[in-house]
Amino acid sequence: MPDLHLGRLANNGTAVATETLVYPQAIGSDIGCGFSAISFASDAEPLGEPALANEVIRALYKLVPALKQRDARVRALPEAIQPGGLSHGSLARKGEREGAYQLGTLGRGNHFVELQRDMAGQLWLMVHSGSRAMGQFITDFHLAKAARSATGLQFLDLRTPTGRAYFSDMEWAVRYATVNRLAMMAQVTEALEELLGIRALQASYVDSPHNFARREEHFGISLIVHRKSAASAQDGELGLVAGSMGSPSYVVSGRGNPDSLCSSAHGAGRTAGRTEARQRIRVRDMQEQLGSVHIDSRNLDALRDEAPGAYRDIRKVMRAQHELIRQVHCLTPVLNFKYPEPR
């Protein structure tokens, strides 16, 4: 994909198809990571006021934690992600504890909550997060049973019980990631309703995971399509492609291009690693690159590794994949909220 950046064993921004083997490392350990977005029956203009933007940021710290403390009261997981559906008792116990603790949490680094405006000025909310610790637990558990190919990639065979167990657990983690994003969106939309007196438009909701595998038909045969930091772009399918903290994101519609396995880029893609970005990008650069986007100014230094200058130009990425997707909405960032990586 045009947002490709190198990974240790499997590159980010790739779609891979197999017939019977599944490669967990070609999905990634943050299974189900993706974007969700929804629009509001309101324009974005009020958030241009710094005082209100700062009030929203203060609310987000309370409503959208990076992680939850272990002494927090744990509620049962929703029916769609009951941990009893996992393939092994140890994973089910992880789901009951860590899965319940971490539901509704954002994580750090490139995960974000962003308020945006479309070309008509309408307000949008976008959330980027995944399956949190559960994706890593599931990946590690099944990689311990996987065979290793000559390339170093490990694999499981879907014709065996161990392969089918991984695939089922992976599908569970994709659902968990979607529910996790929905939990955060519910908190944010409730806060915006209270602060601004606005309501979300449920019909506009889009969910677009980019770390998953799914059985699909391509070229007349049934294949297992792995997408690692790549989005599904079936004909007419709505998806999301995210920019950086200072550049637009897009609601898109797939063209169903068979040559890309009906896939598209998921975002801008990094051009600099975190260490390089911190060495090259100064706080002053970060401020210039963000322009009028509101963030917690106390995090300017800590977020330099997430600066727009560490990513590709999203407009060039979009032009490079005009045969894969159609643009539906261009969403310009108004307020970006994220937690820095610990140092």
N, C-alpha and C positions, 0 to 999 in steps of 0.2 A: 504494500500500500504506500501512497506518497508520504505518509507520516512515519515511515520505517525508522527505527533506531535499534542499534545492536543490543542483543541480550547475550548472556553467557552461553546458553545452550540453544535457546529458541528466540528468534528476534521478535521484538514488539512491532506490531503492524503487519501481521501475516495471517493468511488463511491457508490451511492445509487440509487436504481430503485423503482419507484412507478407506479401505473396504471393511476390514475386521479389527484392526489394531487401534487403540486409543493411547495417545501420548500426553500424560498429564502436564509435562513441561511445555507443551505447545498450546496449553490453555492458560497456564500460570497459576500461582498459588492463591491469588486473590480471586477465587472463582466467582463469577457473576458480577465482578466489578463493572460499573457502568454509570450512565447518566439517566436521570429522570427529570422531567420538566413539566410545568403547568403554567397557564396564563391566568390573569386576574381581570375582573370587570372594572378596571381602573387604568389610568395612565401612570407612567413612571415619574412624572414631573415632581411630585412632592419629595421624593428621595434625593433630589438634587440639593436639598437644604442640608448643610452639614450637621445641624443640631439633630434633625430627625434621623439622618443616616447613622450618627453615633448612637442614638437611642436604639436603633435596630441592632447595631453591632453588640451593644451591651446585652440586649435580649438574647441574641444568638449564643453568647457564652453560657447563658443559663439553660437554654433549650436544646442546644446541639453540642454535647460534650465530645471531646476527642475520644475519651473512653470513660467508663463509669467505675466508680470505686467499688471494691468488692463487698463493702458493707451496705451497698445500696439494696433496697428491697427488690427482690427478683420476682417478676411475675411470670406466669406460664407463657410459653411461646404460643403464637396463634396456630390455629388448626392446620394451616397450609405447611407449617414447618415444625410440626411436632417431632422432637428428636427420636422418638421411637421408630420413625421411619428410616433411620440410618442403619447401616449394614452390620455394625458391631457395637456391643455394649459399651466399650470404652468411648466410642464416638458419641453415643447417645448421652452418656454422662457428661461429656464435654458440652454437648448442646444444652443440657439442662442447667449447667453452671455458666461457662463462658458465653455460650450462645445467648442465654437470657440476659446476662450482664451487659453484653455488648450491643444488643439490639437497640437501634436508635442512636448509634454513635458514628462519628464522621471519620475518625482516623486523622492522619497528619499528611504532610507533604503536598502531593498534588491533588488530594481530595478537597472538595470545596462545597460551599453553599454560595450561590451567586444570584443576585437580583439583576434583571436585564430589561431592556426595552426593545421592542421590535420596531420595524420601520414606520409603523403608524403611531408609535409612542406608547403602546400598551405594555403593561408590566408583566414580566415573566419571572419564575423561580426555577433555577436548575440546581440539582444536587448531584455530586459525584462521590460515590463511595461503593464499597463492595461487601464481601461476606466476612470481613474482619478476621478474627482468629480462627473461625470455623473453616474457612477455605484452606488455611495453612495446615490445620490439624488433619483434614481429610486428605490433602495432597501428600503429606508426610506419611500418613498411615498406609496409603496404597502404594507409594513409591517403594516402601520397604519390601513389598511383595512383587515388584515389577521386574521384568527382564531388561537387560541393557543392550542396545543396538551398537553397531560398530561406530556410530557417530557420537555415542555417549548419551543419547536420548533414551530414556526408559519407557517401556510400553507394557500395556496389558492387552489381552486378547478378549474381545467381546464374546467369543464363542465359549469362554470359560466362566465359572462362577465368580472368580476374582475380578475379571474384567467387567462383568455385569454389575458387581457390587460397587466398583469405583464409579461407573457411569451413573448409577442410581444416586450415589452420594453426591456426585458432582451436580446432578440436576437439583438435588435438595439445596445445595449451597447457592445455586443460581436463584432459586425461589427466596432463600434467606436474604440474599443481597437486595432483591427487589423490595421485600418487606422492610428491610432496614432503611432503604431510601424513603419508602412511603411513611415510615414512622417519623423521620426527621421532617419531611414535607408537611405532615399533619401538624407538627409543633410550630413550624414557621408560618404556615397559612393561618393558624389560629392567632398567632401573635400579630400578624399583619392585619387581620380582621379587627383585632382589639385596638391597635395603634392607629390604623388608617380608615377603619370602617369599610373595608373592601372584602370581596369574596372571590374565592378561586373558581374557575370555570372547569368543572370536572371533565367535560367533553374534550378539553384540550390536552389532557394528560398523555404524555409519551414516555415510555420506558425503553431504554436502549442499552442492554448489556454488551460488553465487548471482550469478556474472558469466558468462553464457554465452548462446548462441543454439542452438536445436534445432528441427528440423522436426517439427511435431506436427499432428494433425488437430483442428480446432475448428470448430464450426458446420457440419460436413459438408464442409469444404475443408481442403486441406493448407496450413499457414501456417508461417512462420519466426517463432518466438516468441523475442524478445530479453528477457532478464531481467538487469537491472542492480541489484545489491543487492536481489534478490528471489529467492525459492526456488520450486522446482517443488513443486506440491501436488496431483498426480494422485490419484484416489480410491485410498486405501489405501497411498499412497507414504509411506515414512518420511522425515522431514526434521528439521532442527535450526534452532531460533530462539534466538539468543544474547542475553543481557542485557548489562549493564555489568559492571565489575569487582566490584561489590558487590551485584548483583541476580541472580535466577535465570535459567537458560537452560532450554530445553524440547526434549525429543524429541517430535515431533508426527507425526500421520498425516493425509495430505491428504484433503479431502472432494471433490476434483474439481469445484470450482465453476466453471462455464463463464464466469460474468461476470467472473472474475478471470484468465481464461486459465489456469485451474488453477494459480494462483500464490499465494504468501503473502509476508508480511513476512519478512525474514531476521534482524531483530534489533530493538534498542530504537530506533535512529536518533538521530542527534545533534540537540540543541536549541541548542547553542552551538558556534561555531567554535573552533579551537584558541586563537587569540589572545584571544577573549572569555573562554573558560574560564579561561585563565591569569590574566586580569585580575580575574575575579570570584571564583574558588575559591581559598581559602587552604589551606595545609598542614593546619591544624586541621580545616577542613571536609572535606578529603580523608580524614583519619583517621576522622572521625565517619561518613562515608558508607560507608567500607569495613567498619566494624564489626569482626567477628572474622576477616575474610578475611586470610590471611597473604600478604604480599608482601615484596619486598626493601625494607626501610624506608629504605634509602639513596636510593631512587628516588621517595620521596613527593613531593618538590617538582617533580622533572622530569616526573612523570606527572599533574600537575594537569589537563592538557588532556584526559586520559582518565578523569577522575573520574566516578563515577556521576552527579553533578549536571550533567554536560555531555550527558547522554542522557535520553531519554524514560523514563517509568515502564513497564517491560516488561509489567507486569500489565495496564495499560490497553491496550497494543498487542495483547496476547493477547485481551482481551475484545472489542476492535474487529474481530478477524478470526475470531470463533467460527463464522462461516459458511464459512470457508475451510479450517480445520484442526481436528483433535481433539488434545487433550493426551494424551500417552502417559506421559511422565515429567517431573517438575519437578526440575531439578538446581540445587542451591544451591551457590555457590562456597565452597570451603574454602581453596584456595591459587591465586593468580593470578601468572603469570610473563609479563612482557613487557619489551621494550626501549623506552626513551623515544625520541622523535624527536630527531635532532641539532639543537642550537640554535647 
